[in-house]
Amino acid sequence: DTKLTKDSVLVCFHDADFSLFYKDESMTTKYTPEESNIRNHTLAELQAMPITQKNCAGVFTDTICTMATYLDICRENKVIAYVEIKWVDNYLASNSAAGMPHVMKLIKEHGMLDHCILMSGVEKCINWIRERPEYDSIPVQYLGMTGGSNPTFATIKAWAETHEGDIDPECYQVLSKKQVQDCHDKNIKVYAWIYASEDSCYAKKFPAEACHHFRSGPHNKHIDLNSTAFSDYLARMINVIRENYKVDGIMFDHLRYNGLYFGWSDKDFKSMTTDPEIGMTLDEYNEAVRLMAGTYNYPIAKN
C-alpha cells in the first residue's frame, strides 16, 4: 500500500492514519486524526517515531518503510513488486490519481517497470496508468469487493474489457465458473481474492474452531489460525478453486487476524504462557492485554 508524505516521499503503510501505533504509556493517542495523517508529516518526522506493536508473539519495533526500500528489496531478491495503489494522496475514498506520477517515477528510477504488478480499487489511478503508452506493458489489476461503494464484478470486468487489464474479484461472494470463462474468452486474467482467515460457513459448522474476540468471544466468521483442521480445509478449498474455476492466480488477504482483538481464548492464553516458542510470563501477557485494550479503548478488569 502506498502513501505520500508531506515532503512527497512514498511510504508503505496500510492506513493513512497512523495513530494506532503512536500512543503514550497510558495508551492515550498522542495526535488528533488530522495530525496523525501521513500526508501531514515529512519522512524524517515519521521515521523519528518508532512503530511498536506488542502481541502474543512478542514486541516488534521498527520505523516506517519507504516504497524505495521495498522496491530495492524486490529487485535485489529477484521478486516481482506487487504494489497496491490505495488513496496515494491519503484522502480516503478520494478516487484521485494525483499521486500516480510519484508512484510511476519511483518504480522507473528503481528499474522495476518490467518487474511489477499494479493493483487498485481506485479506478482513476488505474485509468491514469492505462492512458499512458509508456506503461502499456505493466500488468494492471482492478480489485472488486462486495459491499459499500466498492466496485462490483460487472464494473471491473467492463473496465478490463476496454483497458487491457486483469481483475481481482472477491472469490467467495462474486465469482462463478461462467464469469471466469467469460473473462478468459476476452483475454482477461482472473485472480481470486480470498480472505484466508475468514469463513462464515466453516465457523457455523465448526463453532469450536472459531477465533475468540477479546470482548465478544467466538466469532461468526474469523477462524482460529492454530487449527490444523481449518488449514487442511483451506488447502482443499484452494484446490477446488484452482481446478474447477481455472483462475489465473489466488490472492491471499488476511493471512493473519484482522485486528489485535482476535486470539484471546483460554486456549490462546495457555499457549501464550506455556509454549516455549512464545515464552510469555503472566506479567508480559497482562501487559499485552493492556496494550491491546488501550489501542481499541476496551475496558479491562484489574486482577
Solvent accessible surface area in square Angstrom, and as a share of the most:
residue,aa,sasa,rsa
1,D,41,0.21
2,T,2,0.01
3,K,0,0.00
4,L,25,0.12
5,T,6,0.03
6,K,136,0.57
7,D,71,0.37
8,S,59,0.38
9,V,45,0.26
10,L,8,0.04
11,V,0,0.00
12,C,37,0.22
13,F,25,0.10
14,H,109,0.49
15,D,63,0.33
16,A,6,0.05
17,D,55,0.28
18,F,2,0.01
19,S,21,0.14
20,L,85,0.42
21,F,55,0.23
22,Y,14,0.05
23,K,36,0.15
24,D,57,0.30
25,E,145,0.65
26,S,83,0.53
27,M,28,0.13
28,T,78,0.45
29,T,52,0.31
30,K,115,0.49
31,Y,54,0.21
32,T,72,0.42
33,P,109,0.69
34,E,99,0.44
35,E,85,0.38
36,S,0,0.00
37,N,17,0.09
38,I,0,0.00
39,R,46,0.17
40,N,52,0.27
41,H,26,0.11
42,T,36,0.21
43,L,33,0.17
44,A,77,0.59
45,E,83,0.37
46,L,1,0.01
47,Q,69,0.31
48,A,79,0.61
49,M,31,0.14
50,P,75,0.47
51,I,26,0.13
52,T,63,0.36
53,Q,68,0.30
54,K,38,0.16
55,N,39,0.20
56,C,51,0.31
57,A,71,0.55
58,G,24,0.23
59,V,88,0.51
60,F,112,0.46
61,T,81,0.47
62,D,101,0.52
63,T,58,0.34
64,I,7,0.03
65,C,51,0.31
66,T,18,0.10
67,M,1,0.00
68,A,27,0.21
69,T,62,0.36
70,Y,62,0.24
71,L,0,0.00
72,D,37,0.19
73,I,90,0.46
74,C,5,0.03
75,R,102,0.37
76,E,121,0.54
77,N,95,0.49
78,K,187,0.79
79,V,78,0.45
80,I,89,0.45
81,A,0,0.00
82,Y,64,0.24
83,V,4,0.02
84,E,31,0.14
85,I,1,0.00
86,K,28,0.12
87,W,71,0.25
88,V,1,0.00
89,D,27,0.14
90,N,1,0.01
91,Y,114,0.43
92,L,120,0.60
93,A,84,0.65
94,S,43,0.28
95,N,63,0.32
96,S,30,0.19
97,A,22,0.17
98,A,72,0.56
99,G,2,0.02
100,M,0,0.00
101,P,66,0.41
102,H,69,0.31
103,V,0,0.00
104,M,1,0.00
105,K,126,0.54
106,L,30,0.15
107,I,0,0.00
108,K,131,0.56
109,E,107,0.48
110,H,38,0.17
111,G,47,0.45
112,M,1,0.01
113,L,41,0.21
114,D,113,0.59
115,H,92,0.41
116,C,3,0.02
117,I,42,0.21
118,L,0,0.00
119,M,1,0.00
120,S,0,0.00
121,G,30,0.29
122,V,14,0.08
123,E,59,0.26
124,K,110,0.47
125,C,1,0.00
126,I,0,0.00
127,N,30,0.16
128,W,38,0.13
129,I,0,0.00
130,R,38,0.14
131,E,116,0.52
132,R,74,0.27
133,P,101,0.64
134,E,113,0.51
135,Y,22,0.08
136,D,87,0.45
137,S,90,0.58
138,I,3,0.02
139,P,57,0.36
140,V,1,0.00
141,Q,3,0.01
142,Y,5,0.02
143,L,17,0.09
144,G,3,0.03
145,M,30,0.13
146,T,47,0.27
147,G,52,0.50
148,G,88,0.84
149,S,117,0.76
150,N,68,0.35
151,P,24,0.15
152,T,79,0.46
153,F,19,0.08
154,A,72,0.56
155,T,55,0.32
156,I,0,0.00
157,K,35,0.15
158,A,55,0.42
159,W,9,0.03
160,A,2,0.02
161,E,76,0.34
162,T,106,0.61
163,H,53,0.24
164,E,156,0.70
165,G,4,0.04
166,D,21,0.11
167,I,0,0.00
168,D,0,0.00
169,P,0,0.00
170,E,11,0.05
171,C,8,0.05
172,Y,86,0.33
173,Q,125,0.56
174,V,35,0.20
175,L,19,0.10
176,S,44,0.29
177,K,116,0.49
178,K,147,0.62
179,Q,50,0.22
180,V,2,0.01
181,Q,98,0.43
182,D,41,0.21
183,C,0,0.00
184,H,54,0.24
185,D,97,0.50
186,K,98,0.42
187,N,140,0.72
188,I,4,0.02
189,K,103,0.44
190,V,0,0.00
191,Y,37,0.14
192,A,0,0.00
193,W,21,0.07
194,I,1,0.00
195,Y,47,0.18
196,A,3,0.02
197,S,0,0.00
198,E,16,0.07
199,D,16,0.08
200,S,61,0.39
201,C,101,0.61
202,Y,13,0.05
203,A,5,0.04
204,K,174,0.74
205,K,149,0.63
206,F,88,0.36
207,P,88,0.56
208,A,97,0.75
209,E,43,0.19
210,A,6,0.04
211,C,3,0.02
212,H,59,0.26
213,H,30,0.13
214,F,56,0.23
215,R,150,0.55
216,S,85,0.55
217,G,18,0.17
218,P,84,0.53
219,H,46,0.21
220,N,119,0.61
221,K,80,0.34
222,H,10,0.04
223,I,0,0.00
224,D,9,0.05
225,L,69,0.34
226,N,104,0.53
227,S,16,0.10
228,T,108,0.63
229,A,54,0.42
230,F,5,0.02
231,S,60,0.39
232,D,82,0.42
233,Y,42,0.16
234,L,28,0.14
235,A,52,0.40
236,R,143,0.52
237,M,50,0.22
238,I,41,0.21
239,N,66,0.34
240,V,66,0.38
241,I,5,0.03
242,R,126,0.46
243,E,89,0.40
244,N,74,0.38
245,Y,56,0.21
246,K,129,0.55
247,V,18,0.10
248,D,65,0.34
249,G,21,0.20
250,I,37,0.19
251,M,37,0.17
252,F,81,0.34
253,D,35,0.18
254,H,23,0.10
255,L,122,0.61
256,R,108,0.39
257,Y,53,0.20
258,N,57,0.29
259,G,20,0.20
260,L,46,0.23
261,Y,49,0.19
262,F,14,0.06
263,G,6,0.06
264,W,34,0.12
265,S,15,0.10
266,D,130,0.68
267,K,125,0.53
268,D,13,0.07
269,F,76,0.32
270,K,136,0.58
271,S,39,0.25
272,M,6,0.03
273,T,37,0.21
274,T,90,0.52
275,D,46,0.24
276,P,125,0.79
277,E,164,0.74
278,I,57,0.29
279,G,46,0.44
280,M,14,0.06
281,T,77,0.45
282,L,107,0.53
283,D,112,0.58
284,E,72,0.32
285,Y,28,0.11
286,N,63,0.32
287,E,58,0.26
288,A,0,0.00
289,V,20,0.11
290,R,79,0.29
291,L,39,0.20
292,M,3,0.01
293,A,2,0.02
294,G,14,0.14
295,T,18,0.10
296,Y,58,0.22
297,N,125,0.64
298,Y,35,0.13
299,P,104,0.66
300,I,71,0.36
301,A,87,0.68
302,K,203,0.86
303,N,171,0.88
